Amino acid sequence: MGEVNLLRTIVYVDGYNLYYSRLKGTPYKWLDIPALFRDRIVTPQNPASEVVKVKYFTSPVMASYARHGKASEEAQTQYLRALLARSAGFMKVIKGFHVFQPTHLPAYRVGASPNKDDLSSVWMIEEKQTDVNIALEVYRDSIQGSCDQIVVCSNDSDIETAFRCIRTDAPHVQIGLVMPLREVMGENLNRPNQRLVQHAHWVRHHIRDEELAACQLPQNIQTKKKPASKPAHW
């Protein structure tokens, strides 16, 4: 039997997209991300894949905006500590940031179209750098020969340009796409982004509840300092 050439695979996870599209409102937030993608998604998709790195993109929670205030901020801190301790050297967290800024948007009036002369003052929160960070990381890793396959977990069309460039500049690199969507009675609850699908070599259209349930971190994880523990409100 000849030796199997494994596909060196890097997984890129859009934390914001994963949370709001799939994890929010579920009991599965204490998720072992490397285990989910390595054992439940990438390897079953292609047993010749070898996940060598997981890159997780997120931004620090702002307590003043979060539902649970300071507790939400602490929950994220505990989670990132747990992930990094559990997968030391295997997982990398890449952070962007949030900005609050006042703006004016058309007021909502029942039965009426948006009117630029009827504006309301609102605070708008935006996550900055995450999309750019993902695009640069997937392109750079592909061009530099760091991997044979990239697997991106996102449903955000902002990565389309990076996919298109990789198909042109590094055609030997396989592109896997995992949509962080729910499946209900055999159908996707949300629509997959076709702008991304058209560039991928393979697509996983959803992540199942049973897969999330099987990949939960232990309640407490030892770190170099005090243990990282699952937040009470998770």
Summary of the structure (lengths in Angstrom):
residues: 234
radius of gyration: 19.4
end to end distance: 48.3
largest distance: 72.9
contacts: 681
relative contact order: 0.20
helix: 32%
strand: 28%
